[in-house]
Amino acid sequence: MVHQRKGHGLFCIFVIMEFSSKLLEQAVDQMSQLPGIGKRTALRLVLHLLKQPKEQTKEIASALNVFRSEITFCSQCHNIADTEICEICSNSKRSDEQICVVEDIRDVMAIENTGQFRGKYHVLNGIISPIDGVGPQDLTITSLAEKVKSGKVKEVIFALSATMEGDTTTFYIHKQLSGFEVLISTIARGIPVGDELEYADEITLGRSILKRIPYEDSLQG
């Protein structure tokens, strides 16, 4: 059913779905809570699951349930992991002297796919965004400073998205680390301004890492 409502000189059109089954309605409501999934897409996905063998639906539900209940975060880099220390941090072939600072696991995956970085990561699990109510205290910045303070880290590489929020976060962390004897660099701006790191192609991202520049030089561009 389509309804129209006039407000501020514009007609707002919204759709109200009428379900023949409460169970179907509940499933669609839950599915539509996922980001980027509207009611129509949720309905299509739920109906697709209905056509599949019951065992497949059970396996999907079980996998999500186990993931949500058993997943943890690495105690060293804060990346999503299955154990207390993730595979990257526990790998003796990875250098402790280089720390690549990223927003979340998607950026770790993107950089790992390039094969151009053999150091370790520090996952902020977000970026500073006042409009979303996310401040420095909500990120893992304190533990990053503690790593640098230990003296083992020789270089901190910023690999945050080229957005206003990403730049704000980078600038804030740089100020927090400015008192330590550590090289602070940022990936080269091969990533277009406004782009998310995860959407960059592997070649461009790989070159950006290899051709990284001192952070203070990037401020002069």
Buried (B, 14 or more C-beta within 10 A) or exposed (E): EEEEEEEEEEEEEEEEBEEEEEEBBEBBBEBBEEEEBEBEBBBEBBEEBEEEEEEEEEEEEEEEEEEEEEEEBBEBBBBBBEEEEBEBBEEEEBBBEBBBBBBBBEBBEBBEEBEBBEBBBBBBBBBBBEEEEBEBEBBBBEBBBEBBEEEEBBBBBBBBBBBEBBBBBBEBBBEBBEEBEBBBBBBBEBBEEEBBBBEBEBEBBBBBBEEBBEBEEBEEE
